[in-house]
Amino acid sequence: MRGVSGGERKRVSIGAELVTDPSILMLDEPSSGLDSSSAEMVVTLTKEISRKRNLCTLMTIHQPSTEMVAQFDKLILLAQGKLVYMGPATQAVPYFENIGYPSTNSNPGNFFIDLMTIDFASTEAMQKSEQRVQGLADLFVKFRDGGAKLLPNSDKEISGASGALTVSGSTASTNSSKVVSDITEEQANLVLTEPPSMNSWLSEMLVLLKRDWKITMRNGAFVWGLAVQCLILMLFIGFVFFQLKKDQASVQNRIGTLFFLVLVQAFPVVIPVMVIIMTGRSVLFRERSSGTYRMTTYFFARIFSFVPVIFVPYTIMHTGIYFIAHLQYHAGKYFITMAVNFAMLFCSIGYAFMMAMLVDRIDIATTIAPVSISFFIIFSGNLANADAITPVLRWIKYVCIIFYAYSGLMQNEFNGLEFTCH
């Protein structure tokens, strides 16, 4: 499949940030990895949006073209972490000409980079270029503190600019810290504080549900794996415990049937669901950091995207086992059995969410999850008598999802059932 291009990905990323209607938009090298046409399109689009929404937009760029430089209202030029220019973009070249550095390139961006780059060809060249950069920084400090009036009130204009700013230099981390330091405290708070949701809860949930459903359906191994697994388990368990009678031997078989029904809703559900959630966790953190949507809408949309894929095959499996194994043929008991199984499935999905958010790495999570479920099996009430367990560990059964599901199925099946003993 073709997927999306780099330019499309950049534009979607910008659109995702604009969902919350921010006051400041900060873009870190949005043109990286793009061809000249796509890069210029991204910058043009950003400027149009900035004008329409009255946004203060800051953009870091290391190699801007002539067309891109022409798009910017103000420039901040950094070299080795030192500020060498800050002011209107149209006055940048005249400024350097006035201080003795006439333009040597038709592209202003290349001219700025050549002027500010350290030359590592030789020790002498490096020292010379470092002196030039230091001289540029010193000249701008004098200019800003009361030198020539080529750029009047530049600091005031920069702090309230409603356009695009570019940063060119040799160190991206230094660039970012310098740009942020030039933002007022009030503007910084707007960036760091999560903005209020701009959409209703239901609209957010529906949009996320549509996306999560597509993601789930694209995972063919998960969808078809569950379907085939449920079909095989239905036939296997159903015919192992085929047409249970009401004699003394059937007591153990009924217990085994119900216990196995609970187990197949734990391991085969928790592990794959947990892996799918963890693979999309980086997207969640990125979108949540900008307040794109609520955590509750993400949680419910993700769960509902799993419901058809998990509940449909498991409903067929439970129904098949129920009638093939000949559990009590009673409508009320059948629906109670299905309700308990559905509750167990929801708990398994919730447990997968918990593990996916508590553990950072998939390989560690896929080790911890089976071990923790195995501990729950011990306290489920089948392998060990719950009341006979030492009081130090007895409390675990109250947080054990398998214990509640197994107890519910046992009480529902054996209540009112009469056996013929020999």
C-alpha positions in Angstrom: 0.0 0.0 0.0 1.2 3.5 -0.9 0.3 5.1 2.4 0.9 8.9 2.8 3.8 11.0 1.6 6.1 13.0 3.8 4.4 16.2 2.9 0.9 14.8 3.7 2.2 13.5 7.0 3.6 17.0 7.9 0.3 18.7 7.0 -1.7 16.2 9.0 0.6 16.8 12.0 0.0 20.5 11.8 -3.8 20.0 11.5 -3.8 17.7 14.6 -2.1 20.5 16.6 -4.7 23.1 15.3 -7.7 21.0 16.6 -7.4 22.6 20.1 -7.3 26.1 18.6 -3.9 27.1 20.2 -2.6 30.6 20.6 1.0 29.7 19.7 2.1 27.1 17.1 5.7 25.8 17.3 7.1 23.7 14.5 10.5 22.0 14.8 12.0 21.6 11.3 8.7 20.9 9.4 10.6 20.8 6.1 13.1 18.1 7.1 12.9 15.1 4.7 10.8 16.9 2.2 11.5 17.9 -1.4 11.6 21.7 -2.1 8.0 21.8 -3.5 6.5 19.9 -0.4 8.6 22.0 2.0 7.4 25.3 0.4 3.8 24.0 0.5 4.0 23.2 4.2 5.4 26.7 5.0 2.8 28.4 2.8 0.0 26.5 4.4 1.3 27.3 7.8 1.5 31.0 7.0 -2.1 31.0 5.6 -3.4 29.4 8.8 -1.4 31.8 10.9 -3.0 34.7 9.1 -6.6 33.3 9.3 -6.4 32.3 13.0 -4.1 35.2 14.2 -1.6 32.7 15.5 1.9 33.4 16.7 3.9 30.7 14.8 7.5 29.9 15.4 9.3 27.6 13.0 12.9 26.2 13.1 14.5 25.6 9.7 18.1 24.9 8.9 18.2 25.0 5.1 15.4 27.3 3.8 15.1 28.1 0.1 14.7 31.6 -1.3 10.9 31.1 -1.6 10.6 30.0 2.0 12.6 32.9 3.4 10.3 35.2 1.5 7.3 33.7 3.4 8.6 34.8 6.9 7.7 38.0 8.6 10.5 37.9 11.2 13.8 36.0 11.5 15.9 34.8 14.4 19.3 33.7 13.3 21.4 31.6 15.7 25.0 30.4 15.4 26.6 28.2 18.0 23.8 29.2 20.4 24.5 32.9 19.9 22.0 35.4 18.6 23.3 37.1 15.5 20.1 38.6 14.1 16.5 39.1 15.2 14.1 41.3 13.2 12.1 41.6 10.0 13.1 39.1 7.3 13.3 41.8 4.6 15.9 43.7 6.6 18.2 40.8 7.3 20.4 41.1 4.2 20.7 44.9 4.4 21.7 44.5 8.1 24.6 42.2 7.3 25.6 44.5 4.4 25.7 47.5 6.8 28.0 45.6 9.2 30.4 44.6 6.5 29.1 41.3 5.2 27.5 41.7 1.8 25.4 38.9 0.3 27.4 36.3 -1.6 24.5 34.1 -2.6 21.3 34.6 -4.4 19.5 32.5 -1.7 19.4 34.5 1.5 19.1 31.3 3.5 22.3 29.8 2.1 24.0 33.2 2.6 23.0 33.2 6.3 24.2 29.6 6.8 27.5 30.2 5.1 28.1 33.2 7.2 27.3 31.4 10.5 28.7 28.0 9.9 31.9 26.9 11.6 34.6 25.7 9.1 36.3 22.5 10.4 38.5 22.1 7.3 41.6 23.2 9.4 42.4 24.6 12.8 43.1 28.0 11.3 39.8 28.0 9.4 37.9 26.9 12.5 39.3 29.7 14.6 38.6 32.2 12.0 35.0 31.2 11.5 34.5 31.1 15.3 35.8 34.6 15.6 33.5 35.7 12.8 30.5 34.2 14.6 31.5 35.8 17.9 31.9 39.1 16.1 28.4 38.8 14.5 27.0 38.1 18.0 28.8 41.1 19.5 27.7 43.4 16.7 24.1 42.4 17.2 24.3 43.0 20.9 25.6 46.5 20.3 23.0 47.1 17.6 20.1 45.9 19.8 21.3 47.9 22.8 21.3 51.2 21.0 23.3 51.0 17.8 21.8 51.7 14.4 18.0 52.1 14.1 17.5 49.8 11.1 15.1 47.7 13.1 13.3 49.9 15.6 11.5 48.2 18.5 12.5 44.7 17.2 12.1 43.0 20.6 8.6 44.3 21.0 7.6 43.3 17.5 9.0 39.8 18.0 7.2 39.0 21.2 3.8 39.9 19.6 4.4 38.6 16.1 1.4 37.0 14.4 3.3 35.3 11.6 6.1 32.8 11.0 9.6 33.0 12.4 12.5 30.9 11.3 15.6 29.9 13.2 18.8 29.0 11.4 21.8 27.6 13.1 24.0 24.6 13.7 22.6 23.2 17.0 18.8 22.3 17.1 18.6 21.9 20.8 20.2 25.3 21.4 17.9 26.8 18.8 14.8 25.6 20.6 15.9 26.8 24.0 16.7 30.2 22.7 13.4 30.6 20.9 11.5 29.6 24.0 13.5 32.1 26.1 12.2 34.9 23.8 8.6 34.0 24.5 6.8 35.8 27.3 5.8 33.9 30.4 2.1 34.2 29.5 2.7 32.7 26.1 4.8 29.9 27.6 1.9 29.0 29.9 -0.4 28.7 26.8 2.1 26.2 25.3 2.6 24.1 28.4 -1.0 24.0 29.8 -3.4 21.6 28.2 -6.1 23.7 26.5 -9.8 23.0 27.2 -11.5 20.5 24.8 -12.9 22.3 21.7 -15.3 19.5 20.8 -18.1 17.6 22.5 -17.4 14.3 24.2 -19.5 12.3 21.7 -18.0 13.9 18.6 -14.5 13.1 19.8 -15.5 9.5 20.6 -17.0 8.9 17.2 -14.0 10.3 15.4 -11.6 8.2 17.5 -13.9 5.2 17.1 -13.8 5.4 13.3 -10.0 5.6 13.3 -9.6 2.8 15.9 -11.9 0.6 14.0 -9.9 1.0 10.8 -6.7 0.3 12.8 -8.2 -2.9 14.3 -9.5 -4.2 10.9 -6.1 -3.6 9.3 -4.6 -6.1 11.8 -5.8 -9.2 10.0 -3.7 -11.5 12.1 -5.6 -10.4 15.2 -9.1 -10.5 13.7 -8.8 -13.8 11.9 -6.7 -15.3 14.6 -9.4 -14.7 17.2 -12.1 -16.1 14.8 -10.2 -19.3 14.0 -9.1 -19.7 17.6 -12.7 -19.5 18.9 -13.9 -22.0 16.3 -11.2 -24.5 17.2 -11.8 -24.1 20.9 -15.5 -24.5 20.5 -15.1 -27.8 18.7 -12.3 -29.0 21.0 -13.9 -28.2 24.3 -17.4 -29.1 23.2 -16.4 -32.6 22.1 -14.0 -33.3 25.0 -17.0 -32.6 27.3 -19.6 -33.9 24.8 -23.2 -34.2 26.0 -22.5 -34.2 29.8 -24.9 -36.5 31.7 -26.1 -36.0 35.3 -24.1 -38.8 36.9 -21.4 -38.6 39.4 -18.6 -38.4 36.8 -20.1 -35.5 35.1 -19.6 -33.3 38.2 -15.8 -33.0 37.5 -16.4 -32.6 33.8 -18.8 -29.7 34.3 -16.3 -28.0 36.6 -13.6 -28.5 34.0 -15.8 -27.1 31.2 -16.6 -23.9 33.2 -13.1 -23.4 34.4 -11.7 -23.8 30.8 -14.3 -21.3 29.6 -12.9 -18.7 31.9 -9.3 -19.4 31.0 -9.8 -19.0 27.3 -11.2 -15.5 28.0 -8.0 -14.5 29.8 -4.7 -15.4 28.0 -6.0 -15.3 24.3 -7.6 -11.9 24.9 -5.2 -10.0 27.2 -2.0 -10.7 25.3 -2.9 -9.6 21.7 -5.1 -6.7 22.9 -2.2 -5.4 25.1 0.3 -5.6 22.2 -2.1 -3.6 19.9 -2.6 -0.9 22.5 1.2 -0.6 23.2 2.0 -0.3 19.5 -0.2 2.8 19.3 0.8 4.3 22.7 3.3 6.7 21.2 0.5 8.3 19.1 -1.7 8.5 22.2 1.1 10.3 24.2 1.8 12.7 21.3 -1.8 13.6 20.7 -2.7 13.8 24.4 0.3 16.1 25.1 -1.3 18.7 22.9 -4.8 18.2 24.3 -6.2 16.9 21.1 -8.9 14.8 22.9 -9.9 13.5 26.3 -8.5 10.4 27.8 -12.0 9.0 28.4 -13.0 9.3 24.7 -9.8 7.5 23.7 -10.5 4.7 26.3 -14.1 4.1 25.2 -13.4 4.4 21.5 -10.6 1.8 21.8 -12.8 -0.6 23.8 -15.7 -0.3 21.3 -13.4 -0.9 18.4 -12.5 -4.3 20.0 -16.0 -5.2 21.0 -17.3 -6.7 17.6 -13.9 -8.4 16.8 -13.8 -10.1 20.2 -17.4 -10.5 21.3 -18.9 -11.9 18.1 -16.5 -15.0 17.8 -16.6 -15.5 21.6 -20.4 -15.4 21.6 -20.4 -18.1 19.0 -17.9 -20.2 20.9 -19.7 -19.9 24.2 -23.0 -20.8 22.6 -21.5 -23.8 20.8 -19.8 -25.1 23.9 -22.9 -24.6 26.0 -25.1 -26.8 23.8 -22.5 -29.3 22.6 -21.4 -30.0 26.2 -25.1 -30.0 27.3 -25.0 -27.6 30.2 -28.3 -26.9 31.7 -30.8 -26.3 28.9 -32.6 -23.3 30.6 -33.0 -19.9 29.0 -32.4 -18.0 32.2 -29.2 -19.9 32.9 -28.0 -19.6 29.4 -28.3 -15.8 29.4 -26.7 -15.6 32.8 -23.8 -17.6 31.5 -23.4 -15.3 28.6 -23.6 -12.2 30.8 -20.8 -13.6 33.1 -18.7 -14.4 30.0 -19.2 -10.9 28.6 -18.2 -9.4 32.0 -15.1 -11.5 31.9 -14.2 -10.3 28.4 -14.6 -6.7 29.4 -12.3 -7.3 32.4 -9.7 -8.9 30.2 -9.7 -5.9 27.9 -9.4 -3.6 30.9 -6.6 -5.7 32.2 -4.8 -5.4 28.9 -5.2 -1.6 29.0 -3.7 -1.5 32.5 -0.7 -3.6 31.6 -0.2 -1.6 28.4 0.0 1.7 30.3 2.0 0.4 33.3 4.8 -1.3 31.4 7.0 0.6 28.8 8.3 -2.2 26.7 6.3 -4.9 24.8 8.7 -7.7 25.5 8.5 -7.1 29.3 4.7 -6.7 29.2 4.3 -10.0 27.4 6.3 -11.6 30.2 4.6 -10.0 33.1 1.0 -10.3 31.9 1.0 -14.2 31.6 2.7 -14.5 34.9 0.2 -12.3 36.7 -2.7 -14.1 35.1 -1.2 -17.4 36.3 -1.1 -16.1 39.8 -4.8 -15.2 39.5 -5.6 -18.8 38.4 -4.2 -20.1 41.7 -6.7 -17.9 43.6 -9.6 -18.6 41.2 -11.2 -21.2 43.6 -10.5 -24.2 41.4 -6.9 -25.2 42.1 -6.9 -24.2 45.8 -9.6 -23.7 48.3 -9.9 -20.0 48.8 -10.7 -20.2 52.5 -7.7 -22.6 53.2 -5.2 -20.1 51.8 -3.1 -18.2 54.4 -4.7 -14.9 55.4 -1.6 -13.1 54.2 -2.5 -14.0 50.6 -6.2 -14.7 50.8 -7.1 -11.2 50.0 -5.8 -11.6 46.4 -9.0 -13.5 45.4 -11.0 -10.2 45.8 -9.0 -8.5 43.0 -8.9 -11.7 40.9 -11.2 -11.3 37.8 -11.0 -15.1 37.2 -12.3 -15.8 40.7 -15.5 -13.8 40.2 -16.2 -15.2 36.7 -15.6 -18.8 37.7 -17.7 -18.5 40.9 -20.6 -17.0 38.9 -20.5 -19.7 36.3 -20.3 -22.5 39.0 -23.2 -21.1 41.0 -25.4 -20.6 37.9 -24.7 -24.1 36.5 -25.0 -26.2 39.7 -27.8 -24.4 41.3 -30.9 -26.6 41.0 -29.0 -29.4 39.2 -29.8 -32.9 40.4 -27.3 -35.8 39.9 -27.8 -39.5 39.9 -25.1 -41.1 42.2 -24.1 -44.7 42.2 
